[in-house]
């Protein structure tokens, strides 16, 4: 049996903020009618959090759900529980139209932590998103581009961001984040 490792096997880097590979994370793409009662109930039961509003993420103790598009959620669950959670979704949805797919090994997650304004600044260097505290608060979720690749992000809490990208570009994203957080490159625009 193979030993599962995250995309960068726990890599981390310390600049003016810290960047780290968050390890293995269970992720399920759940598609269907997001207004349907069955889908809402299944997402809540599996992700352990309320159904997110458009452009938001709802987090619970061990998982959550992020609004990806009008018919898609990204459900976060413990990595070792993905198969069981997929079975729960199938049972809860029955014959209702839906698609639930394990995307855990196709994605990776990074954390960026430190001073809130500097975390936001590091990400703003790489993404065309207004990351000021006024415009982007914990609980909000964005899909965008990070330099040349698609990525999604949210503020987990003040001074703590999460980024999800494709596993195939993990090293590229890690290197981008390291470069954006290199000591001496602070602009401190968002600290004003």
C-alpha positions as CSV (number, residue, x, y, z in Angstrom):
1,X,0.0,0.0,0.0
2,X,1.3,3.4,-0.9
3,X,1.9,6.1,1.7
4,X,-0.2,9.1,0.9
5,X,1.5,12.5,1.0
6,X,0.3,16.0,0.3
7,X,1.4,17.8,-2.9
8,X,4.6,19.2,-1.3
9,X,4.9,16.9,1.7
10,X,4.4,19.6,4.3
11,X,6.7,22.3,2.8
12,X,6.8,25.7,4.4
13,X,8.6,29.0,4.0
14,X,8.9,32.0,6.3
15,X,9.1,35.4,4.7
16,X,7.3,38.4,6.1
17,X,4.4,35.9,6.6
18,X,4.5,32.1,6.6
19,X,3.4,29.9,3.7
20,X,2.8,26.2,4.3
21,X,1.4,23.1,2.6
22,X,-1.7,22.3,4.7
23,X,-1.4,18.6,4.2
24,X,-4.0,16.1,2.9
25,X,-7.5,17.6,2.7
26,X,-10.6,15.8,1.6
27,X,-12.4,17.7,-1.1
28,X,-15.7,16.7,-2.9
29,X,-17.1,18.6,-5.8
30,X,-20.9,18.5,-5.4
31,X,-23.0,19.7,-8.3
32,X,-26.7,20.0,-8.6
33,X,-29.6,22.4,-7.8
34,X,-28.2,24.3,-4.8
35,X,-31.7,25.4,-3.9
36,X,-33.0,21.8,-3.6
37,X,-33.8,20.8,0.0
38,X,-32.1,17.3,-0.4
39,X,-28.9,18.8,-1.7
40,X,-28.8,21.4,1.1
41,X,-29.4,18.7,3.7
42,X,-26.7,16.4,2.2
43,X,-24.1,19.2,2.0
44,X,-24.8,20.3,5.6
45,X,-24.6,16.7,6.9
46,X,-21.4,15.8,5.0
47,X,-19.5,19.1,5.4
48,X,-20.7,19.8,8.9
49,X,-21.5,23.4,8.2
50,X,-24.5,25.5,6.9
51,X,-25.1,25.9,3.2
52,X,-22.9,28.9,2.0
53,X,-24.3,31.9,0.3
54,X,-23.0,32.9,-3.1
55,X,-19.3,34.0,-2.8
56,X,-18.9,32.5,0.7
57,X,-17.6,29.5,2.6
58,X,-19.3,28.0,5.6
59,X,-16.9,26.1,8.0
60,X,-17.6,23.7,10.8
61,X,-15.3,21.8,13.2
62,X,-14.1,19.3,10.7
63,X,-15.2,20.5,7.3
64,X,-17.2,23.0,5.4
65,X,-18.7,23.9,2.0
66,X,-17.7,26.7,-0.4
67,X,-19.8,28.2,-3.1
68,X,-18.0,27.6,-6.4
69,X,-20.7,28.4,-9.0
70,X,-24.6,28.5,-9.2
71,X,-24.7,24.7,-9.3
72,X,-21.4,23.7,-7.5
73,X,-20.0,23.4,-4.0
74,X,-16.6,22.4,-2.8
75,X,-17.2,20.3,0.2
76,X,-14.3,20.0,2.7
77,X,-14.1,16.8,4.8
78,X,-11.3,14.9,6.5
79,X,-9.2,13.2,3.9
80,X,-9.7,9.7,5.3
81,X,-13.5,10.1,5.3
82,X,-14.1,11.1,1.7
83,X,-15.4,7.7,0.5
84,X,-17.8,7.4,3.4
85,X,-19.0,11.0,2.8
86,X,-19.6,10.2,-0.9
87,X,-21.7,7.3,0.1
88,X,-23.7,9.5,2.4
89,X,-24.3,12.0,-0.4
90,X,-25.4,9.2,-2.8
91,X,-27.8,7.9,-0.1
92,X,-29.2,11.3,0.8
93,X,-29.7,12.4,-2.8
94,X,-31.2,9.1,-4.0
95,X,-32.4,9.5,-7.6
96,X,-32.3,13.3,-7.6
97,X,-30.0,14.8,-10.2
98,X,-26.5,15.5,-8.8
99,X,-22.8,14.8,-9.2
100,X,-20.4,14.1,-6.3
101,X,-16.8,13.5,-7.1
102,X,-13.7,13.0,-4.9
103,X,-11.2,15.7,-6.1
104,X,-8.9,15.4,-3.0
105,X,-5.9,14.1,-4.9
106,X,-6.4,16.6,-7.8
107,X,-6.2,19.6,-5.5
108,X,-3.9,21.0,-2.8
109,X,-4.3,23.6,0.0
110,X,-1.9,26.2,1.2
111,X,-2.1,28.4,4.3
112,X,-0.6,31.9,4.5
113,X,-0.5,33.3,8.0
114,X,0.9,36.2,9.9
115,X,0.0,39.9,10.3
116,X,-3.4,40.3,8.7
117,X,-2.4,43.3,6.4
118,X,0.7,41.5,5.2
119,X,-1.1,38.2,4.5
120,X,-3.6,40.2,2.4
121,X,-0.7,42.1,0.7
122,X,1.1,38.9,-0.3
123,X,-2.0,37.5,-1.9
124,X,-2.9,40.9,-3.6
125,X,0.5,40.8,-5.3
126,X,-0.6,37.6,-7.1
127,X,-4.4,37.9,-7.6
128,X,-6.7,40.5,-9.2
129,X,-8.9,40.6,-6.1
130,X,-9.6,43.5,-3.7
131,X,-8.2,41.9,-0.5
132,X,-8.5,44.8,1.8
133,X,-10.2,43.9,5.1
134,X,-13.1,46.1,4.1
135,X,-13.8,44.2,0.9
136,X,-12.7,40.6,1.8
137,X,-13.7,39.3,5.2
138,X,-13.5,35.9,6.8
139,X,-16.3,33.8,5.3
140,X,-16.0,35.2,1.9
141,X,-14.7,33.0,-0.9
142,X,-13.2,33.9,-4.3
143,X,-12.2,31.9,-7.4
144,X,-9.7,33.8,-9.4
145,X,-6.2,33.5,-10.9
146,X,-3.0,33.4,-9.1
147,X,-0.5,34.6,-11.7
148,X,-1.0,32.0,-14.5
149,X,-3.2,29.4,-12.8
150,X,-6.7,29.2,-11.3
151,X,-7.0,29.3,-7.5
152,X,-9.6,29.8,-4.9
153,X,-9.1,31.6,-1.6
154,X,-10.7,32.6,1.7
155,X,-9.7,34.2,4.9
156,X,-9.9,31.5,7.6
157,X,-9.6,34.1,10.3
158,X,-7.8,37.4,10.7
159,X,-4.2,36.8,9.6
160,X,-4.9,33.4,8.1
161,X,-5.7,32.7,4.5
162,X,-6.3,29.4,2.6
163,X,-5.6,28.8,-1.0
164,X,-6.8,25.8,-3.1
165,X,-5.2,25.1,-6.4
166,X,-4.6,22.1,-8.7
167,X,-2.1,19.7,-7.4
168,X,-0.3,19.7,-10.7
169,X,0.7,23.4,-10.2
170,X,1.5,23.1,-6.4
171,X,5.2,23.8,-6.7
172,X,4.5,26.8,-9.0
173,X,2.0,28.3,-6.5
174,X,4.3,27.6,-3.6
175,X,7.1,29.4,-5.4
176,X,4.8,32.3,-6.2
177,X,3.8,32.6,-2.6
178,X,7.4,32.4,-1.4
179,X,8.4,35.2,-3.8
180,X,5.4,37.4,-2.8
181,X,6.4,37.1,0.9
182,X,10.1,37.5,0.6
183,X,11.6,39.7,3.4
184,X,12.1,43.3,2.3
185,X,9.4,43.2,-0.4
186,X,6.6,44.5,1.8
187,X,4.7,47.5,0.5
188,X,2.4,47.9,3.5
189,X,-0.3,49.5,1.3
190,X,-3.1,47.5,3.0
191,X,-1.8,48.4,6.5
192,X,-2.9,52.0,6.0
